[in-house]
Amino acid sequence: MTLDHYRPTPPAAQHTRRTLLRRIGASTAVLGMLAVAGCTPTSSDTAATNSTSSALPGPTPNLPSGDMSRGAANFYTSDQVSVQPVTFKNQYGMNVAGNLFVPNNIDRNTTNPAIVVGHPMGAVKEQSANMYATKMAERGFVTMSLDLSFWGHSDGQPRNAVSPDIYAEDFSAAVDYLRTQPFVDRERIGALGICGSGSFVISAAKIDPRIKSVATVSMYDMGAANRDGLRNAVTLDQRRQILQQAAEQRDVEFGGGQTAYTGGTPYELTDQSTPVDREFYDFYRTARGNSPDTTTQPTMTSNVKFMNFYPFEDIATISPRPMLFIAGDQAHSREFSEDAYQLAAEPKELVIIPGAGHVDLYDRTDLIPFNKLTNFFQNSLRNG
């Protein structure tokens, strides 16, 4: 199979985004940061390797290093873990690309608990998800990171399209795959979603009881974030202008015009750059977290589909399966984890990390509570 690599955002799309932000005001400039991540080629080799270091890419050369304090280790690898690139189909017949991480010391003649790990919205598995999957595999879990459809090495046209239903389906498809592995316990599979994937994991778990427990880190409710913005900063009139802009762009593209993109991390910082701009820039535009061809921007016409996305509605129906919500006390996204916790039913837990911002929990291993995650999944995926 030939995998489509992401093409950089054309200059015209950058102009379209700037025009949109001028039209609808500064509050939606914050909204534009909600789909932050990147897209990068990954190895399609299906042969297993002896360690993650031989299969996973490292930092992009010739970029500023970024802030590597507090254990920043997005490209962490481990000689205790083997990684195998895999491809499997979701129910729409689309190929989903993933990495399967297996602890070297597990007994492959027995069955073991497993965790699916989702990347930030618009990112790829090489950004945050691989690192979490590696760390949790070191702690004894079989893990899988995956590229959501339309991103990375997974199928989907146009590239960088938004489809919350298909994103949720990809997590269930990963569970399909894991349940076929002879060393995975079919009844002990959990899911971990980072940033936007936190809301997609919740959406999947509501309708897939095979997902036995759910943890989220720096979660965005991608529906509320796009409808209302951070702290409800987007007015109804501004929302209508966003919808109108996207509708007009549909006419342009249906007539053969160039695809427009929206949101994403800025390519340059200026005196007007917000703290949110700077936070994401330090990860996605530096060697700290950058992947080749990263743009982070979803298509403008599909991004409005998030307006119809309500992942927290009926979240209580996931009970009695346990849920864990982790957020930084300085995170601009903290409100979403707190909202989900309030709406979820028991058993549930909210963990707030002192001194941590939103992106800090993507890769800063000195701040990420891996012991908490380990205990949560050990307890929620235990035998019996």
URLINTA-V792591 format. One record per backbone hydrogen bond with DSSP energy under -0.5 kcal/mol. NH is the residue of the N-H (numbers start at 0). CO is the residue of the C=O. If there is no record, write none. Layout:
NH_CO / NH_CO
//
This chain:
2_0 / 12_9 / 13_9 / 14_10 / 15_11 / 16_12 / 17_13 / 18_14 / 19_15 / 20_16 / 21_17 / 22_18 / 23_19 / 24_20 / 27_24 / 28_24 / 28_25 / 29_25 / 30_26 / 31_27 / 32_29 / 33_30 / 35_33 / 36_34 / 48_82 / 51_77 / 51_80 / 53_50 / 54_51 / 55_51 / 59_289 / 62_59 / 67_65 / 71_68 / 72_362 / 75_72 / 80_77 / 81_101 / 83_99 / 84_44 / 85_97 / 87_95 / 89_93 / 92_89 / 95_87 / 97_85 / 98_144 / 99_83 / 100_98 / 100_142 / 101_81 / 103_79 / 105_102 / 107_105 / 109_106 / 111_182 / 113_187 / 114_141 / 115_189 / 116_143 / 117_191 / 118_145 / 119_126 / 122_119 / 126_123 / 127_125 / 128_126 / 129_124 / 131_127 / 132_128 / 133_129 / 134_130 / 135_131 / 136_132 / 137_133 / 138_134 / 139_136 / 140_135 / 141_112 / 142_100 / 143_114 / 144_98 / 145_116 / 146_96 / 147_145 / 149_154 / 150_147 / 153_150 / 154_94 / 159_149 / 160_157 / 166_162 / 167_163 / 168_164 / 169_165 / 170_166 / 170_167 / 171_167 / 172_168 / 173_169 / 174_170 / 175_171 / 176_172 / 177_173 / 178_174 / 179_176 / 180_177 / 183_180 / 184_111 / 185_183 / 187_184 / 188_209 / 189_113 / 190_212 / 191_115 / 192_214 / 193_117 / 194_216 / 196_193 / 197_194 / 198_195 / 198_219 / 199_195 / 200_196 / 201_197 / 202_198 / 203_199 / 204_200 / 205_201 / 206_202 / 206_203 / 207_203 / 210_207 / 211_188 / 211_209 / 213_321 / 214_190 / 215_323 / 216_192 / 217_325 / 218_325 / 219_194 / 221_219 / 224_220 / 225_221 / 226_222 / 227_223 / 228_223 / 228_224 / 231_228 / 232_229 / 233_227 / 234_232 / 238_234 / 239_235 / 240_236 / 241_237 / 242_238 / 243_239 / 244_240 / 245_241 / 246_242 / 247_243 / 248_244 / 249_245 / 250_246 / 251_247 / 252_248 / 253_249 / 254_250 / 255_252 / 256_251 / 261_297 / 263_31 / 272_269 / 277_273 / 278_274 / 279_275 / 280_276 / 281_277 / 282_278 / 282_279 / 283_279 / 284_280 / 285_282 / 286_63 / 288_282 / 288_285 / 289_285 / 293_290 / 297_261 / 297_295 / 298_159 / 299_259 / 302_298 / 303_299 / 304_301 / 305_302 / 306_303 / 307_304 / 308_305 / 309_307 / 312_309 / 314_311 / 316_313 / 317_314 / 318_315 / 320_317 / 321_211 / 322_346 / 323_213 / 324_348 / 325_215 / 326_350 / 328_352 / 329_355 / 330_327 / 330_355 / 333_330 / 335_332 / 336_332 / 337_333 / 338_334 / 339_335 / 340_336 / 341_337 / 342_338 / 343_339 / 348_322 / 350_324 / 351_349 / 352_326 / 352_350 / 353_351 / 355_352 / 360_356 / 360_357 / 361_358 / 362_358 / 362_359 / 363_359 / 364_70 / 364_362 / 365_69 / 366_363 / 367_363 / 369_367 / 372_368 / 373_369 / 374_370 / 375_371 / 376_372 / 377_373 / 378_374 / 379_375 / 380_376 / 381_378
//
